[in-house]
Amino acid sequence: AVGGMSELPIVRVGGVPEHFNFAWHIALERGLFEKNGVKVQWVDQPLGTGQMITSLKEDKADLVIALTEGLVADIAKGSDIRIISTYVDSTLCWVISTGKKAQFNFL
């Protein structure tokens, strides 16, 4: 506890450094996550979906914003990652995903 208040939970969010994720950076700059009771740490994943899958499996990220196809392919091969929400609905379907042991089941 700091100053009599408990620390905010930290969520490590991974994503590619592209315009789809600009809103996350604005929210971080404005302290919107903290105002809503959570501390977000952004983890740049410039190598894309494969890097994000590895980050989940190696516990280097709690959530990732990724293209659906790569995640589905990994799940089809027996992966224990989970898709928990749609993020951007376009011809490239982006979703929010988490690892098997994560505390998050939905957003």
VENURFEN-V829606 format. One record per backbone hydrogen bond with DSSP energy under -1.0 kcal/mol. CO is the residue of the C=O (numbers start at 1). NH is the residue of the N-H. E is the energy in kcal/mol with one decimal. If there is no record, write none. Layout:
[[CO,NH,E] [CO,NH,E]]
This chain:
[[2,5,-2.0] [5,2,-2.7] [9,39,-3.3] [11,41,-2.4] [12,62,-2.6] [12,63,-2.1] [13,43,-3.2] [14,65,-2.6] [15,45,-2.5] [16,18,-2.2] [18,21,-1.8] [19,22,-1.6] [21,25,-1.2] [22,26,-2.2] [23,27,-2.5] [24,28,-2.2] [25,29,-2.5] [26,30,-2.1] [27,32,-2.3] [28,31,-1.2] [31,35,-2.0] [33,36,-1.0] [33,38,-2.1] [34,37,-1.9] [39,11,-2.7] [41,13,-2.4] [43,15,-1.7] [45,48,-1.9] [48,52,-2.0] [49,53,-2.7] [50,54,-2.1] [51,55,-2.3] [52,56,-2.1] [53,57,-2.3] [54,58,-2.4] [55,60,-3.3] [55,61,-1.1] [56,59,-1.3] [63,14,-2.8] [64,97,-2.0] [66,95,-2.9] [67,71,-1.2] [68,72,-2.9] [69,73,-2.3] [70,74,-1.8] [71,75,-2.6] [72,76,-2.7] [74,79,-2.1] [75,78,-2.1] [82,98,-2.3] [85,96,-3.0] [88,94,-1.8] [93,68,-3.2] [94,87,-2.9] [95,66,-2.2] [96,84,-2.9] [96,85,-1.3] [97,64,-1.7] [98,82,-3.0] [99,102,-1.3]]
